[in-house]
Amino acid sequence: MTRKQIEELIADMTLEEKVLQLVQVPGSAFEQDVEDTGTDTHLSLSTEKLAMVGSTLGIRKVEKLNQIQKSHLEQSPHRIPLLFMMDVIHGLRTVFPMPLALGATFDPDLAEEGARIAAKESAVTGIHVTFSPMVDVSRDARWGRIMESPGEDPYLNSCMARAHVLGFQGRDPLQDAAPYKDHVSACIKHYAAYGAAEAGRDYNTTELSDHTLREYYLPPYKEGVRAGADMVMTSFNSWNGETTSASRYLLQKILREEWGFEGVVISDWNAIGELVEHGLCEDLRGAAKLAIEAGVDIDMCSGAYAGYLAELVRSGEVAEDLVDASVRRVLLLKNKLGLFENPYKDCDPEAALQVILCEEHRQAARRAVHESAVLLKNQGLLPLKKGQKILLTGPYLHEKELHSIWAIAGRAEDNVSVYEAAGEHKADYEFLYADGCRMTSREDLARLSVETLIEDTREGKGFYGADALAADPALLKEAAEKASAADGVVVLIGESRNMSGESGSRGDITVPRSQIDLLRTAAHANPNVTAVIFTGRPLDLREVCTFAKAVLVVWLPGCEGGHGIMDLLTGEAVPSGKLPATMPYSAAQLPIYYNHLSTGRAKPYGVQNPMFTSCYMDMPNRPLYPFGYGLSYTTFAISPVNLSRDTVRMDDLSDPSGACLKASVTVTNTGTCT
């Protein structure tokens, strides 16, 4: 469809049609078997209005999407196709390690490959837009959504933003035989500074200076825009007293005017409706006015636009030109994806059977496990030596839920557990197995968050749940007996998948109590203990390091987790990840990050509590493991830095290629492991 035809279509649409193009409804409006990823809202539409909505999210059944599109086109007054969107965060069915783990690879090419694979599986399923990449800079491990972020560094996050956009959308999507063939539109989120939530509590307020915002938090979003992302999502939080979905400064001045973004801006789930809760307006009517005037094109599931935007235009409170501009951007995206010519795009149930979870995709996911795992400690235990008798124990021994809660389409039955993968190494090792303890769940911890504990504590009857979270003595006894009979022990412990992600903030970021009990028990029975840590965030690992001689962080590794982990333990692969976010000594240090400004009263290294310096009296300033830390099974020598030139002039800084200065080093493997 030409631009002229788009304009003619807009001119021919009724106000109601235009408004509803800006409305996104949950997938449950069309299909019952979906996973809605937000709170209940005020959105309820008649069948007539549903036929005019512009987009929906969360439907993942390939056989359903074509049916829904066909029915929608038959009922739509102007036969405008639906946009199908979904959270494809680290893979559709071929689930890669979680995004923070991919950040640990420091390898944009690998991230781009993962996004390309996710796009291919998504496109053949019928999805047009993924709500990814999430590139929020996060300096606080308490925040559950740090698992979706590449890490704490603006440059790392910027590189990963570009890589994911190019992987999802393709390097030249409009030059393919068909637009966006085997690709989907990318959505940069959460704009802006969502990762700076106070106290690490999801959805909370952020307070940052404009300098800090621009210097550290905005660059990854900007790089995603420069890479050509088709969509940007607003965040839930307020920034300096201004909620982002109502911020003309963020959405108009910076995003549109300074960065030149011409794509679609979408709210997060009910974020427009929550403007009422933020106190910016009295009701949804006021929220709709604030959001459309700020520049939010699509209202995700709040009901504000559907219920009140047309009325606001008719009353003269909102200019219809604003609605037209948003509709134009939505229709141009649909046209860019080729949906007016082919509303079904790449959706093909037969092809999906061949593409999804194919061997090529699985092998790529397995390599990503190798590259993302971070070896924090190794006192000669890894890799395991052939012929050893090894006890494998812990709640992650048989666990197949190796993907995060944001791998929405991921399935446990597609995943390879450590137990299953270990069975493929029986010729070289004698494995013993013990459950050790059960998995600690989000529900176990939730009892500690009830606000009535405050009153109970004041009255001297507080319940902290330590006894309820302790390990089963019978399971510990079995593990101890088998550990005593083994040459070494591998303890597979950490957070369950639902202990991080959205609404997954934690105040105590240690490994759950029962699992520490297991680790301690194993170490008392056999000193040769390796701890394999599954987690959605950096953790306080002081106790783990006390009882384990080797510590390997494998994050939430995805569908090939078991294979990848056994490859690493046996030396068939070498861990090459580096920490993308600081591993604190204690949660009391948070937020903590490497690129902080200097203070005039820095604490001297190694000095005990020096007076009149910036320090704690009862703990070190430094983290347990800093950003960028990670060991290997070999050693390396790094040459001095070589610069491509001795001087840089101001004029050189405007070089569009960004190649005004190149720094290079030579890295040599000086060890025995190749």
VOGU-3710 file (C-alpha; in Angstrom, 3 decimals, decimal comma):
1> mtrkqieeli> 0,000/0,000/0,000  1,368/3,433/-0,925  1,614/6,358/1,484  -1,142/8,066/-0,490  -3,398/5,046/-0,004  -2,657/5,111/3,732  -3,755/8,751/3,880  -6,898/7,978/1,904  -7,698/5,129/4,280  -7,319/7,386/7,319
11> admtleekvl> -9,562/10,003/5,707  -12,230/7,385/5,076  -12,211/5,921/8,590  -14,694/7,007/11,221  -13,412/8,504/14,457  -14,432/5,318/16,272  -12,435/3,182/13,824  -9,365/5,351/14,230  -9,504/5,274/18,000  -9,868/1,504/18,066
21> qlvqvpgsaf> -6,780/1,096/15,881  -4,958/2,530/18,900  -6,424/-0,057/21,247  -4,667/-3,293/22,122  -6,758/-6,020/23,718  -5,522/-9,090/25,589  -5,482/-12,317/23,620  -8,271/-13,641/25,825  -10,635/-11,401/23,862  -10,195/-13,796/20,924
31> eqdvedtgtd> -8,898/-17,052/22,417  -9,266/-18,538/25,883  -6,014/-20,514/26,029  -3,655/-17,562/26,457  -1,471/-16,242/29,241  -2,388/-12,638/30,000  0,661/-10,901/31,444  -0,931/-8,154/33,475  -3,575/-7,124/35,957  -7,326/-7,047/35,416
41> thlslstekl> -8,354/-3,870/33,598  -11,453/-1,881/32,657  -11,290/-3,004/29,031  -14,456/-4,676/27,774  -15,578/-4,274/24,165  -18,643/-5,247/22,199  -18,278/-7,609/19,251  -18,735/-4,648/16,907  -15,913/-2,691/18,525  -13,668/-5,727/18,792
51> amvgstlgir> -13,832/-5,995/14,999  -12,102/-2,608/14,743  -9,258/-2,945/17,264  -5,749/-2,649/15,937  -3,803/-5,274/17,857  -3,781/-8,038/20,421  -1,127/-9,844/22,439  -0,298/-13,181/23,992  -1,847/-15,650/21,514  0,729/-18,294/20,663
61> kveklnqiqk> -1,168/-21,071/18,904  -0,189/-21,054/15,249  -3,397/-22,814/14,197  -5,486/-20,119/15,901  -3,816/-16,973/14,577  -4,800/-17,455/10,949  -8,373/-18,180/11,998  -8,526/-15,061/14,149  -7,042/-12,901/11,384  -9,473/-14,286/8,801
71> shleqsphri> -12,481/-13,646/11,031  -11,244/-10,164/11,909  -10,792/-9,171/8,267  -14,310/-10,333/7,457  -15,755/-8,116/10,184  -13,451/-5,082/9,965  -15,146/-2,162/8,116  -11,987/-1,443/6,096  -10,437/-4,931/6,255  -7,511/-3,656/8,329
81> pllfmmdvih> -5,463/-6,599/9,606  -4,694/-7,192/13,252  -1,184/-6,915/14,637  -0,308/-9,955/16,744  2,210/-9,149/19,468  3,866/-11,226/22,151  6,625/-11,237/24,752  9,309/-13,296/23,015  12,089/-12,359/25,405  14,750/-15,068/25,089
91> glrtvfpmpl> 13,268/-17,441/22,565  9,883/-18,771/21,520  10,093/-22,550/21,934  13,857/-22,769/21,461  14,632/-20,928/24,674  18,079/-19,385/25,024  19,620/-18,415/28,364  17,829/-15,436/29,908  18,852/-11,922/28,741  21,132/-11,172/31,713
101> algatfdpdl> 22,932/-14,422/30,902  23,282/-13,346/27,272  24,754/-10,115/28,614  27,356/-12,288/30,345  28,561/-13,495/26,943  29,593/-9,948/25,980  28,935/-11,243/22,458  26,486/-9,182/20,372  26,805/-11,647/17,486  25,498/-14,461/19,686
111> aeegariaak> 22,664/-12,230/20,898  21,778/-11,383/17,307  21,741/-15,077/16,404  19,422/-15,805/19,320  17,075/-12,999/18,274  17,124/-14,201/14,665  16,142/-17,710/15,759  13,406/-16,344/18,018  12,133/-14,176/15,162  12,027/-17,098/12,753
121> esavtgihvt> 10,052/-19,279/15,156  7,768/-16,357/16,040  7,108/-15,343/12,438  6,175/-18,846/11,313  3,826/-19,005/14,307  2,077/-15,822/13,147  3,538/-13,232/15,519  4,309/-9,800/14,060  5,852/-7,886/16,972  7,898/-8,983/19,965
131> fspmvdvsrd> 8,087/-6,881/23,111  11,853/-7,187/23,121  14,620/-6,246/23,666  14,422/-4,976/27,212  17,550/-2,833/27,602  17,000/-1,146/30,978  20,250/-0,461/32,797  19,945/-2,082/36,220  22,271/-1,588/39,160  20,146/-3,306/41,801
141> arwgrimesp> 20,029/-7,102/42,092  16,925/-6,918/44,289  14,900/-5,908/41,219  13,371/-9,043/39,712  13,411/-7,757/36,167  17,182/-7,494/36,135  16,979/-10,973/34,581  15,503/-9,359/31,437  18,287/-6,775/31,216  21,709/-7,232/29,597
151> gedpylnscm> 23,223/-5,744/32,756  24,451/-2,604/34,477  26,625/-1,044/31,789  25,249/1,457/29,235  27,666/0,395/26,512  27,041/-3,333/26,961  23,297/-2,749/26,975  23,582/-0,546/23,885  25,487/-3,248/21,987  22,884/-5,827/22,978
161> arahvlgfqg> 20,058/-3,466/22,020  21,423/-3,106/18,498  22,131/-6,827/18,185  18,610/-7,819/19,192  16,946/-5,292/16,907  18,996/-6,506/13,942  18,293/-10,128/14,855  14,550/-9,667/15,241  13,977/-7,371/12,274  16,767/-8,450/9,943
171> rdplqdaapy> 19,616/-6,321/8,707  17,659/-5,168/5,660  14,076/-6,345/6,176  12,472/-4,356/3,346  14,852/-5,739/0,704  13,741/-9,336/1,187  11,511/-11,082/-1,329  8,703/-10,392/1,123  8,825/-7,671/3,813  10,235/-8,924/7,109
181> kdhvsacikh> 10,379/-12,488/5,805  11,129/-14,755/8,788  11,440/-11,675/10,983  9,325/-9,595/13,342  9,238/-5,999/14,562  11,252/-5,264/17,681  10,057/-3,133/20,588  12,597/-1,321/22,763  11,569/-1,225/26,409  11,000/0,007/29,077
191> yaaygaaeag> 11,366/3,667/28,241  12,676/5,142/30,450  14,875/4,314/33,457  12,608/1,482/34,641  15,684/-0,331/35,986  16,363/2,415/38,540  13,326/1,591/40,682  13,849/2,765/44,242  14,662/-0,021/46,734  14,701/-2,494/43,837
201> rdynttelsd> 10,903/-2,822/44,028  9,202/-3,354/40,704  7,002/-0,511/39,406  8,474/1,865/41,976  9,440/5,500/41,518  12,779/6,518/40,005  14,616/9,697/40,975  17,517/10,558/38,691  19,105/13,789/37,581  18,817/14,652/33,910
211> htlreyylpp> 22,579/14,106/33,649  22,393/10,591/35,096  19,399/9,788/32,921  21,144/10,877/29,735  24,634/9,630/30,591  23,744/6,138/31,844  20,105/5,161/31,337  19,076/6,546/27,931  21,947/5,359/25,670  20,681/1,752/25,240
221> ykegvragad> 17,211/2,949/24,194  18,782/5,439/21,809  20,965/2,750/20,257  17,899/0,558/19,732  16,209/3,444/17,950  19,331/4,047/15,832  19,312/0,362/14,897  15,829/0,853/13,444  13,487/-0,555/16,102  9,883/-0,233/14,939
231> mvmtsfnswn> 8,384/0,282/18,386  9,152/1,704/21,830  7,274/0,789/25,005  6,732/3,205/27,880  7,552/2,070/31,396  5,369/1,881/34,495  7,476/4,153/36,658  7,530/7,843/37,234  10,754/9,747/36,648  11,421/12,819/38,745
241> gettsasryl> 7,739/13,185/39,546  6,506/12,668/35,979  4,997/9,339/34,942  6,590/8,179/31,706  3,351/7,417/29,839  2,361/11,060/30,323  5,804/12,609/29,788  6,051/14,947/26,812  9,683/15,524/27,740  10,583/11,846/27,326
251> lqkilreewg> 8,222/10,926/24,503  8,236/14,102/22,440  11,327/16,148/23,167  13,852/13,325/23,540  12,384/10,367/21,650  10,767/12,138/18,697  12,627/15,439/18,376  16,157/14,651/19,540  16,393/11,036/18,373  14,098/11,298/15,354
261> fegvvisdwn> 12,049/8,206/16,220  9,198/7,794/13,715  7,844/4,447/14,851  5,046/3,396/17,198  4,966/4,124/20,935  2,981/1,597/22,970  2,195/1,663/26,672  2,981/-1,241/28,932  0,018/-3,258/30,230  -2,520/-0,818/31,746
271> aigelvehgl> 0,203/1,813/32,196  -2,180/4,497/30,936  -4,845/3,368/33,387  -2,300/3,534/36,193  -1,854/7,267/35,616  -4,898/7,507/37,868  -3,130/5,591/40,637  -0,084/7,815/40,202  -2,340/10,757/41,022  -1,896/12,553/37,701
281> cedlrgaakl> -5,587/12,530/36,848  -8,961/11,723/38,332  -10,110/8,954/36,010  -9,488/7,035/32,776  -10,861/9,913/30,762  -8,126/12,163/32,103  -5,551/9,404/31,611  -6,472/9,046/27,927  -5,991/12,782/27,396  -2,603/12,864/29,109
291> aieagvdidm> -1,283/9,831/27,224  -2,375/10,789/23,698  -1,042/14,314/24,160  2,266/12,947/25,459  2,575/10,763/22,366  1,498/7,236/23,320  0,097/5,662/20,148  -1,262/2,340/21,448  -3,049/1,800/24,749  -2,247/-1,702/25,958
301> csgayagyla> -5,305/-3,083/27,698  -6,300/-0,194/29,985  -9,604/0,764/28,341  -8,758/4,479/28,499  -8,579/5,062/24,733  -11,433/2,674/23,944  -13,692/4,274/26,509  -12,915/7,972/26,281  -10,652/9,076/23,415  -13,424/9,543/20,842
311> elvrsgevae> -15,459/11,514/23,385  -12,441/13,738/24,120  -12,062/14,504/20,412  -15,766/15,273/19,947  -15,724/17,632/22,927  -12,732/19,488/21,506  -10,460/18,585/24,421  -8,134/16,526/22,200  -7,245/17,483/18,633  -8,217/14,855/16,083
321> dlvdasvrrv> -4,880/15,474/14,378  -3,208/13,762/17,351  -5,347/10,677/16,838  -4,654/10,736/13,101  -0,901/10,934/13,698  -0,984/7,882/15,966  -3,217/5,937/13,569  -0,860/6,804/10,734  2,093/5,333/12,620  0,166/2,143/13,409
331> lllknklglf> -0,996/1,694/9,814  2,480/2,406/8,465  3,860/-0,355/10,672  1,256/-2,791/9,381  2,138/-1,730/5,853  5,854/-2,070/6,530  5,253/-5,662/7,632  3,346/-6,300/4,394  0,081/-7,115/6,169  -2,201/-5,239/3,784
341> enpykdcdpe> -0,964/-7,429/0,930  -0,630/-10,603/3,012  -2,447/-10,397/6,365  -1,181/-13,864/7,321  2,465/-13,010/6,584  4,706/-15,995/7,474  2,135/-17,872/9,571  2,366/-21,491/8,419  1,410/-24,405/10,701  3,192/-26,963/8,500
351> aalqvilcee> 6,422/-24,969/8,282  6,295/-24,361/12,035  6,702/-28,091/12,650  10,009/-28,020/10,769  11,363/-24,752/12,152  10,498/-24,755/15,842  13,042/-26,558/18,039  14,976/-27,772/15,012  18,463/-29,171/15,671  20,203/-26,043/14,363
361> hrqaarravh> 18,294/-23,893/16,838  18,940/-26,272/19,743  22,670/-26,357/19,061  22,818/-22,563/19,041  21,007/-22,481/22,394  23,477/-25,041/23,763  26,448/-22,913/22,702  24,854/-19,942/24,431  24,837/-21,901/27,710  28,594/-22,408/27,354
371> esavllknqg> 29,288/-18,748/26,634  26,987/-17,328/29,312  28,065/-19,472/32,293  30,331/-17,598/34,710  32,978/-19,498/36,668  33,465/-17,564/39,911  35,695/-19,971/41,797  37,643/-23,119/40,997  40,083/-24,725/43,423  41,043/-27,530/41,084
381> llplkkgqki> 37,688/-29,335/40,912  36,576/-28,406/37,402  36,440/-29,835/34,890  35,546/-33,174/36,449  38,099/-35,904/35,856  37,037/-38,961/33,909  36,595/-42,077/35,984  35,453/-40,173/39,072  32,455/-41,110/41,155  30,376/-37,929/41,359
391> lltgpylhek> 27,254/-37,211/43,385  24,763/-34,942/41,633  22,306/-33,498/44,118  19,966/-30,569/44,648  16,558/-29,353/43,506  17,838/-28,602/40,005  18,914/-32,215/39,415  15,605/-33,259/37,863  14,155/-29,770/37,308  13,052/-29,113/33,728
401> elhsiwaiag> 11,734/-25,578/34,298  15,041/-24,094/33,174  13,574/-21,035/31,467  12,494/-17,764/33,037  8,883/-16,718/33,536  9,338/-14,512/30,466  9,854/-17,489/28,182  6,085/-17,527/27,861  5,892/-20,066/25,060  8,638/-22,238/26,525
411> raednvsvye> 7,642/-25,699/27,700  9,242/-27,823/30,375  8,902/-30,915/28,218  11,147/-29,270/25,594  13,926/-28,723/28,117  16,814/-31,051/28,960  17,445/-31,511/32,689  20,874/-32,060/34,220  19,842/-35,593/35,168  18,897/-36,407/31,577
421> aagehkadye> 22,121/-34,930/30,211  24,247/-36,711/32,820  22,924/-40,019/31,521  24,784/-39,333/28,265  28,126/-39,310/30,149  27,835/-42,606/32,009  30,654/-44,173/30,003  33,168/-41,718/31,518  31,779/-41,109/35,015  30,012/-42,996/37,751
431> flyadgcrmt> 27,155/-40,769/38,852  25,253/-41,012/42,104  22,027/-39,096/42,549  20,177/-37,609/45,518  17,334/-35,111/45,658  18,922/-33,279/48,588  16,044/-30,878/49,192  12,962/-29,636/47,448  12,817/-26,508/45,307  12,001/-23,331/47,212
441> sredlarlsv> 9,171/-21,534/45,440  7,860/-18,010/45,202  4,945/-19,144/47,358  7,352/-20,212/50,120  8,839/-16,736/50,234  5,522/-14,932/49,817  4,526/-15,645/53,409  7,420/-13,415/54,453  5,990/-10,417/52,580  2,624/-10,112/54,323
451> etliedtreg> 2,342/-6,598/55,751  0,750/-7,880/58,978  4,219/-9,169/59,902  5,018/-5,580/60,863  2,414/-5,538/63,622  3,274/-9,092/64,669  6,940/-8,167/64,955  6,176/-5,081/67,026  4,182/-7,258/69,385  6,966/-9,803/69,674
461> kgfygadala> 5,335/-12,600/67,679  6,900/-12,077/64,274  7,152/-15,044/61,908  10,200/-15,073/59,699  9,621/-18,473/58,136  13,103/-19,922/58,718  11,756/-23,195/60,077  9,269/-23,575/57,228  12,068/-23,079/54,677  14,485/-25,567/56,260
471> adpallkeaa> 15,493/-28,731/54,442  14,011/-32,186/55,045  16,394/-34,057/57,406  15,776/-37,373/55,630  16,825/-35,904/52,284  19,907/-34,347/53,841  20,887/-37,673/55,410  20,665/-39,474/52,067  22,768/-36,769/50,382  25,408/-36,931/53,134
481> ekasaadgvv> 25,731/-40,708/52,888  26,164/-40,623/49,113  28,551/-37,643/49,315  30,794/-39,624/51,656  31,022/-42,403/49,095  31,869/-40,101/46,169  35,056/-38,506/44,862  33,261/-35,214/44,459  29,855/-33,571/44,798  28,024/-31,245/42,416
491> vligesrnms> 25,250/-29,358/44,218  22,641/-27,882/41,841  20,933/-25,030/43,690  19,544/-21,515/43,352  16,378/-19,568/42,697  13,338/-21,165/41,113  12,224/-19,583/37,840  9,351/-17,692/39,465  11,601/-15,969/42,020  12,724/-13,398/39,426
501> gesgsrgdit> 11,149/-11,553/36,538  8,242/-9,132/36,707  6,979/-8,578/40,249  9,876/-10,759/41,396  11,785/-8,384/43,656  13,582/-9,797/46,696  14,904/-8,078/49,805  17,074/-11,074/50,738  19,094/-12,181/47,714  20,785/-15,201/49,258
511> vprsqidllr> 20,312/-18,778/48,074  17,204/-20,188/49,850  17,858/-21,586/53,324  17,096/-25,249/52,625  19,590/-25,285/49,774  22,333/-23,768/51,919  21,568/-26,531/54,437  22,148/-29,069/51,659  25,376/-27,386/50,556  26,698/-27,318/54,107
521> taahanpnvt> 25,751/-30,950/54,677  27,475/-32,035/51,467  30,632/-30,085/52,322  30,841/-31,651/55,791  30,577/-35,117/54,228  32,942/-34,415/51,320  35,084/-31,267/50,929  35,225/-31,521/47,130  32,004/-29,625/46,444  31,103/-27,748/43,287
531> aviftgrpld> 28,088/-25,419/43,483  26,174/-24,859/40,255  24,024/-21,780/40,760  20,770/-21,243/38,887  19,500/-17,704/39,271  17,677/-14,822/37,665  19,847/-12,179/39,332  23,228/-11,582/40,977  23,084/-13,182/44,436  24,775/-12,806/47,794
541> lrevctfaka> 26,986/-15,921/47,547  29,071/-15,566/50,709  27,772/-18,791/52,252  28,042/-20,620/48,939  31,706/-19,640/48,660  32,282/-20,772/52,252  31,217/-24,359/51,534  32,053/-24,819/47,824  35,504/-25,112/46,279  34,104/-24,352/42,825
551> vlvvwlpgce> 31,203/-22,063/41,935  29,632/-21,973/38,473  26,757/-19,563/37,757  24,540/-20,862/34,951  21,623/-18,394/35,361  18,322/-19,694/33,902  19,892/-21,502/30,966  16,928/-22,403/28,755  15,935/-25,499/26,848  19,469/-26,858/26,377
561> gghgimdllt> 20,480/-26,102/29,951  21,157/-29,692/30,996  23,312/-30,435/27,972  25,226/-27,168/28,235  25,895/-27,574/31,960  27,163/-31,141/31,606  29,389/-29,989/28,726  30,908/-27,443/31,109  31,279/-29,787/34,075  32,999/-32,450/31,985
571> geavpsgklp> 35,271/-30,050/30,113  33,725/-30,592/26,704  33,107/-26,847/26,788  34,789/-24,044/28,723  32,816/-21,404/30,664  33,520/-18,043/29,079  30,941/-15,715/30,647  31,808/-12,572/32,588  29,509/-10,912/35,099  27,260/-8,358/33,331
581> atmpysaaql> 26,149/-6,998/36,701  27,963/-6,707/40,007  27,651/-9,617/42,442  27,316/-7,821/45,794  28,935/-8,785/49,061  25,596/-8,046/50,713  22,205/-6,715/49,667  22,947/-3,808/52,008  25,371/-2,457/49,367  22,667/-2,139/46,715
591> piyynhlstg> 22,525/-0,416/44,343  26,153/-1,201/43,496  27,877/-0,842/40,134  31,370/-0,488/38,757  31,092/2,829/36,889  30,307/5,040/39,858  31,697/8,534/40,254  34,684/9,128/42,496  34,244/10,631/45,950  36,537/13,130/47,608
601> rakpygvqnp> 36,940/10,765/50,536  37,536/7,351/49,052  38,335/4,465/51,370  41,954/3,279/51,040  42,199/-0,363/49,977  42,743/-2,810/52,826  42,429/-0,249/55,609  40,095/-1,190/58,459  37,244/1,329/58,899  39,290/4,496/58,283
611> mftscymdmp> 37,642/7,550/59,799  36,312/10,332/57,585  36,157/8,174/54,452  33,225/6,823/52,468  32,866/3,345/53,934  30,802/0,953/56,026  31,829/0,160/59,569  30,752/-3,482/59,323  31,418/-4,635/55,758  33,692/-3,941/52,793
621> nrplypfgyg> 32,831/-1,374/50,138  33,797/-3,726/47,332  31,462/-6,377/45,956  32,089/-10,083/46,329  32,624/-10,290/42,556  32,803/-7,177/40,345  31,302/-6,457/36,952  33,292/-8,274/34,268  34,597/-11,019/36,585  34,787/-14,559/35,270
631> lsyttfaisp> 37,352/-17,363/35,296  38,166/-20,029/32,740  39,658/-23,509/32,692  42,749/-21,953/31,130  44,830/-18,791/31,564  45,364/-15,835/29,271  47,939/-13,140/28,665  46,757/-9,761/27,405  49,163/-7,472/25,589  49,435/-3,725/26,196
641> vnlsrdtvrm> 46,745/-1,645/24,492  47,588/-0,481/20,982  45,900/2,715/19,720  45,308/3,388/16,029  46,417/7,013/16,426  48,143/9,215/18,980  45,802/12,188/18,878  42,084/12,772/18,303  40,753/16,143/17,147  37,282/17,417/17,976
651> ddlsdpsgac> 36,349/17,155/14,289  37,129/13,434/14,393  34,405/12,867/16,967  31,734/13,644/14,357  32,912/10,777/12,143  29,635/8,940/11,367  31,419/5,598/11,249  32,477/5,998/14,868  35,957/4,814/13,899  37,950/7,859/14,937
661> lkasvtvtnt> 40,012/5,770/17,362  40,565/2,027/17,576  42,075/0,341/20,617  43,242/-3,264/20,265  44,980/-5,934/22,318  46,336/-9,385/21,602  44,950/-12,158/23,796  47,051/-15,333/24,090  45,940/-18,626/25,634  48,783/-19,471/28,017
671> gtct> 47,147/-22,496/29,622  46,725/-26,138/28,710  43,015/-26,031/27,902  42,242/-25,228/24,275
//
